[in-house]
Amino acid sequence: MDPVIVVGAGPVGLSLSLALAGHGVPSVLLDEGPGKDEPRPARSVVLHADTAAMAHRLGCTTLRDEGAHFAAWRTLRRRQEAQRITFEDRPAPLHLPQHALARGLRDAATAHPLVQLVTDCKLDSLEQDGRGVTAHTRGSETTWWRGSHLVGCDGARSTVRKLLGIRFPGRTAVERYAVAALRAELPWPGEALLHRSPPAGPEEVTARPLPDGVWRLDWLLPARGDLVTPDALVTLIRDTLAGWCGGSTPPYDLIDTGVHTLHHRLARRWRDGRAFLAGDAAHLLGALGTQGVEEGLRDAENLAWKLALAWHQGASEALLDSYEEERRTAVAARLRAADQAMPALRGGGGLRTLVPGSARSAQTLLTDGHLGRGPLGGEPVYAPPVAVREVPTATEPGGPVANVPVTAPDGATVPLRDLLGRGRLLVLLVAPGTGVWDRRHWVGAGLMPRLAAAVSALPVRAELLVADAYPGAPAHTVLLVRPDGHLAATFAGVRPAELYEAADAVRGGAPAHGEAASTTPTAVID
């Protein structure tokens, strides 16, 4: 089969190509630009546990050196500290410049033999047929590309979306921020800050740490207000720093500035035959602390394993349709939560009238958005294809699995999330004591032989793992985990028929016409 064509080489397109490569699928990555990312420290992203683990798994080496984990999250209201949250029991958010994330992913893509990265290459037409997609690009030379599928990761002004005739409705200028990256010594080194109703300046300002004493500051502005002049921005900086540092402005080095306007939009469709949308091409969000880039990475992880199954052995229409069903539903819920909360958080309305039954304060909602929790920020939960939950665990069906240590039959013990994205289901047996037993004693004992036989008979590739414990799960619980780390089903012991049925449901049933991969990335050049 032909490779997958990925249009757009930002963080989402790069992540998708690398994720496909992890599943053994070649891709052609079409980059309209020159293959370099302009350094903009004031344009940064926050990654939470699942997306940070994904970027690491894809080979992004800039996370450690150019990113900073929050030591704590501090909320001030007027002059008083209202809340301080540490991350002793959960991974801290990771903050890094977006150009650093893109560069780390680009370096990994350039080095991967299954990713063909093509720069100065702008898509201008595409055609579909029953076996693939033909795309035409212009740039340094006119080129036709042939792919099994095509994914538009080409941003808010997506050419792919326009060529497919997909509408992109939503709200314009939902929020607007003045942004600055500066180097200074602030009173809480390494801690992120949300300051509501400060003594001077706009009604809200956030400060997030970056390495080497650099901070990104965001001031909430009227959504449709006057232009922010350089003098006005300097005044904001000086007044804000003085308010945090005892009344006098400390020395600072201004590195980068900007004004960031946030829009909320959602494409009507995310799939058209063999063509798909992901990232900003499919959705725009970002108000109240939500992260658009992060949702794009989740799009890539969700879609990659489904395209991989289609590429390797054929996939049902139901499986390919499930990408839109799962990801569009998750993003729509995020946008809906932000729309419901916005009047209360920005306009002073009563929250109970906007979110029935909710007693959550404005502060809690904002904190959830920034820290990746709750309806504004939590990891998505997808409706499982089968209602198999023989054993309740701390993870609800369709939710992201806990990152527990697991042991493979070869004896290696690693965090569970390190084994995601490799083109196979994971079957996890909870077997207390395996962590201290020698492998030769447990690999052929108890439930293992029967479970190994059941796993080898599944309709898709799967890997058998064991764990000493899993939150909320008793001994001998079997968990079926999708390639993107979401829990598909749980069983009380070995249930070969039920396990097979659940695995078949995860793949959307048998494909109508199976196909086998046979070729590598190709282009036809005029």
N, C-alpha and C positions, 0 to 999 in steps of 0.2 A: 504493500500500500504506500501511497504518497505521504509525505510528512504533514503535520498540522501547520497551517499558516497562522502566525500570530502577528497582528498589526498593532504596532506601538511598543516602544522599548523603554517605557517608564517602569517604576517598581512592579506594577501589576503584570505587564507583558513579560518582563524579565522573569518574574516569579513563575508565571504560567509555563514558559518554555523550560525552565529548570525543573519544575514539578513534573512536567511531561517526561523530561529526560530521566528523572528518578524512576518513572514507571517504564522506562525502556522505549519511549516514543520519540522519534526525531521531530524537530520543528524548524521552520524557517521564520526568523524573527525580523520583521521589516521595520526599520527605524527611519523615520522621515528626517531626523537630524543627523549631525556629523558623528554621533557616537560618543559625545562628551557631555557631561552634566555641569552646568554653571554652578560654582559654589555660592550658595545662598544660605548662610547660617540662620537667617530669620525665617526660613521656610523649613520647618522641622516636623517630625512625626513622632507619635507615641505608640509604641507596640506593647501589647499586653502578653500574657503567658503563651497563648496559642500562636499568635502571629510572630512573636520573637523566636519561639522554638522552630517555627516553620522557616524563617529567614536563616537561622543557624543551620538547620538541616539542609537547606539549599546551597550552603557553602558561602554565605555572605560573611566575609572576614572583618568587615568594618564595625560590626556591632560592639565588639569589645573595646576597640581603641578610640572610636569616635562617638560612642553612645554613653549615656550616663543613666544608671538606675536611680530612681528617687530614693533617698534615705528615709523620707517621710513625706506626708502630705499635710500641710498646715492651712487652716482656714481662719482668716481674720474677718471680723465685722466691725466696721468703724475703727476703733483703736484697740479692740479687745480680741484675744484669741478665742475662737469659738470651738475649735476642734483640731486635734492633731492625730493622724493615723500613721502607724508604722506598719511594716510589712514582714513581721516576724513569722507569720503563719501562712504567707502566700508570696509568690514572686512579685517583686516591685516592678512597676512600669518602666520601660526602657525608652529614653528620649534621645533622638539623634537627628542630625540634619538630613533632610530628604535626599540631598545630593550624595551624602555618604552612603545611605542605604542603596540608592541606585547604582553607585559606583561599585560597591561590594557585590551586588547581584550581577552587574555587567561583567566584572572580572570573572565571576564563576561561570557565566554563560559563554564568555569568549573561550574559556579553557575547556568547555565540555564538548566532546566529539559529536553529541547528538543535537547540538544547537548551532544552527547556521545564522549568524547575525549579519544582517545586510544594512548598511547605512546609506544615507542620501537616497532614500527609496520611498516615494509617496504613492500610495494606492489611489487609482482613479477609476477603476471599474472592477466588478466581479460578476461571475456567472456560476450558477449551480446546476448540477445534473444528478442523476441517481447514484453516482459513484464518487463524487467529489466536488471541489470548488476550483475554478480558474480565476486567478486574480491578475490584473494588469497594473504595473507600476511605472512611474516615470521618475527620472532623476538623472544620474550620470549616464545611464543608458536605459533604453526601453526594454522591459522584461515582462514575460508571462510566467506566472508561477502556478503550479498545480499542487493542490493539497487535498487530503482526505476530508478535512474540516477547516474552517477559518474562524478565528476569534478576534473581535475588535476590542483592543485594549488601548484605543487611541484617543482617550480623553473626552472632555466635555463637548468638544466640537467634532465628535467622532465622524470621520468619513464613512466608516463601515455602517454606522447607524443610519446615516443619510442615504447611502446607496440602497439599504434594505427598506427604506421608507418607514422607519419606526418612529413614532412620535415620542417626545421627551417633555411631558408636561410637568409643572411644578410651580414653586414659588421663587421669586427673584429677590435678592438682597434680604435674606432672612436675618442675618447678622453681619456686622462690619467691625473690623478690628484694625487699629494701628499696631504695628509690630516692630520690635527692635531687638537685635542681638547685640549685646554689649558685654564687656569684661569689667567686673567690679567685685568688690568684697561686700557681700550682703550678710545680715545677721544670722542666717540659718544655712550654712554651707551644705550643699547637696540636697536640700529639702525643697520640694515644690510648694508654691503658695497660691492660694486663691484669696484675694482681698476684696470683699464686698463692702460697698459704701465707704470707701476710704475718705479721710478728711479733705483731700483735694483731688481734683481730676474727675474722670468718668466714674460711673457707678460700679465698675468692676475691672480689676486688673489681675492677671495671673503672671507668675514667674516660674519658669521651669529651668533647672540646671542642665548645663552641658559640660563636657570636660574642659579642663584648663581655666576654670573660673569664669566661663562664659555663661550667660543667661539669655533666655528668650523671654521677653515681656510682651504681653498682649493687653491692650486697653480696649474695652468695649465701647464702640461709638454708636451714635444713631444710625440706623440701617441706611437711611438716605439723608446724609448730612453734607456739610461743606467739605471741600477738599482739605486734607491735612497738610499744611505747609511744613517745611523743615523747621522753621522757628517754633511752630506749635508743637511739633514732636519733641524738640529739645526741651521745651517747657514741661511737657508731660514727663519726660525722663527725669528732669531735675526735681520736680515737685514730688514724684513718686519715690525716688531714692531718698530724698530728704525726709519724707514721712516715715520711711522704714529705718532710717539711720540717725534718729535723734534730732532731727530738725535741720541738719546741714547735709548738703549733697556731697557724697564721697567721690573721690577720683574715679572716673570710668573711661573706658575706651569704646567708642561706638563703632561697631563692625558692620552692621547691615540694618536696613530699615525697609518697611513696606506697609502697604494697606491691603488687607485681605477681606474681600467680600464673599460671604457664604450664601450659596443658593441650595434649595432643596428641590431636586427633580428625580423622577423615576421613569425609566423607559417603559412603554406599554408592553413590549415583548422583549425577552432576552434571547430568544432563539427563533431563527427563521431557516428551517431546513437544516443544512449543514453549517450554518453560520450562527455565531453566538456573540453576545456582548458581555463585557466584564469591566469592573472598575468604574472610573468616571464616565465611560461611554454608556454605562447602564444606570448609574445613579450618582447624584450629588448630595452630600450631607456634610455635617461638620458643626452644626450649632450645638450649644450647651455641652461642649467638651467631647462630642463624638468624633470619630476619626475616619475620614473618607478613605485614606490609603489603606488602613487596616481592613476595612470592609472589602476593598479590592483584593487584598491578599487572600481573604477568606473565599472570595469568588474563585480565585485561581486554584486554591486547594480543592474546593468542591468539584470544580469542572474537570480538573486534570485526571483524576482517577476514572471518571466516567468516559472521557475521551480515550483514555488508555485502554479500557476494556473494549470499547468499540474498535480500536485500532488493532488490538491483538487477537480478539476472537469474535468480534461482532457484539453489538449491544442492542437491546430492545429500544424502541422509541420511548417506552415508559422511563427507562433509565436516563436517556438524554433529556427528556422533558422534565425530569426531577430536578435538574440544575436550576431552571427558572422557578419551578415551584418552591424549592427550598430557599434559594438565595433571595429571590425577589420578595418572598413572604417575610424573610428575616429583616431585610432592609426596609421594607414597607412598615413593619412594626416599629423599627427604630425611628423612622420619620414620623410615624403617627404619635409615638410617645413624646417626641420633641415638640410637635405641633400642639399636643394637649398641654404640655407643661409650659410652653412659651408665654402664654398670657399671665400665668401666675408668677413666673420667674422674672419676666421683663416688664410686665404691666401692672403688677400689684393685685391681680385678681385673686379670688379665693380658690385655692387648689382643690378643695373637696368638690367644688362644682364642676371642675374640669376633668378630674380623674376620680370618678365615683368610687367610694370605699377606701380611698387612699388617705393616710394620715402622714405621708412622707413630707417632710419640710422641704422648702426650696433649697436649703443648704445640702440636704441629703441627696436630692435629685442631681444637683450640680456635681457633687462629689462623685456620685455613681457614674455620671457621664465621663468625667476626667479619669477615673480609676478603673474603668472597664467593668462596671457592675450594674445590676438591675436592668430595667427596660431600655435605658439610654446607652448602656455600655457593655452589658454582659455578653459572654460568648453565646452564639446562637444554639437553639435546640430545634432539631428538625423532626417532623412527624415520622416515626418509624414506619417502614412499609408493612410490617407485620406486628401484631400486638402480642408479642411473646415476652412475658416478663414473669417467669416462674419464680424468680427470686428478686425481691426489691433490693436495690443497692442505693448508695448515696447519689449515684448518677441516674437521672431519669432517662428513659428511653429516648434516643435521639440527641442526648446531650453529650458534651465533650468528656471523654474519659479522664479519670485522675491519672496523673503522671507518676504512677507507682513504679518501683524497680521490678523488672521482670527478667526471667531467665529463659533463654532459648535452648532447644535440645542440644546445641553444641556446647552448652555450659556458660556462654557469655551472659553477664548480667548488666543491663543498661536501663535507663529510664524508658518507660513505655513509648513516649512521644518520639524518641530517637528512631523507632522502628516504623513510623508512619511514612506514607509517601513512597512506598516501594512496590506498588502494583499488586498488593495482595491483601486479603482480609486477615485479621488477627483473631485467633481463638485463644482466650486466656483462661487457664484453670487456676482457681484459688486453692493452693495446697500448702497449708502451714508446715513449716519445717524444711521446705526444699532449699531455702537459703543457706542452711547449715549442713544439709546432707550432701554427701558426695554424689555427683551426677549418676554414677553407675548404679546407685541404690534406688533412685526414684524414677529414672527414665523408663524402666521396664516394670514398675510396680504399680499397684493400685489401679486407678482409672486411666493411667497414661496409655497403655497399649490400645484399649478400646477407643479412647478419644483420638489417638493418633490415626487409627484406621478410619474413623469417621471424618476427620479433617482431610485425609488423602482422597476421600470419595466425594468431596464437595464439588459443585459445578464450576467454581472459580478457584484460582490459586489462594491458598491460605497458609499461614504460619502458626504453629502451635507454640504457646508460651505458658510459663507457670509463674505464679507470684505467691509470696508468703501470705500476703493479705491484700484486700481491696476494700476501700471504705464502704461499710455497711453490708458486706457480702460474707456469708458464712462459708466454712470450708466446703470444698467440692462444687462451688458455684462455677459455671462456665459462662464466660462473656464472649459475645461475638461483636467485634469492633470493625467498623468500616476503615478503608485505607486512609480516610481523612481524620480518623480519631474520634468519630461519633459512635456512641453505643447503639447497636442494632437490636440486640436481644440478650436475655439472660436465661440460664437453664439450671435446674437443680440436678447436677450430675450429668452423665453422658446420655444424650438423647439424639442418636444419629439421624433419625427421620426428621425430627423437629429442627435440628441444626441444618440439615440439608434444605429444608423448606425455607428457613430464615435466610440462608445464604442465597438461595434462588430469588427470594423477594428483594434482597439488597441489590442484586444485579438487574432487577426489573423483569425477571423472567427470561426465558431463552430468546435469543435474537431470531428474527424472522429469516435473516440471511446472514450467516456467519461469513466473516472475511478474515484472511490471514495477512499479516504484515510481510512485505517482501522487499521493499525498496528503501532507499535513503533519500535525504532532501534533494530535490531536483529543480532546475529552472530551465526554461527554454528562452534563449536570448536571441532577439532579432539580429 
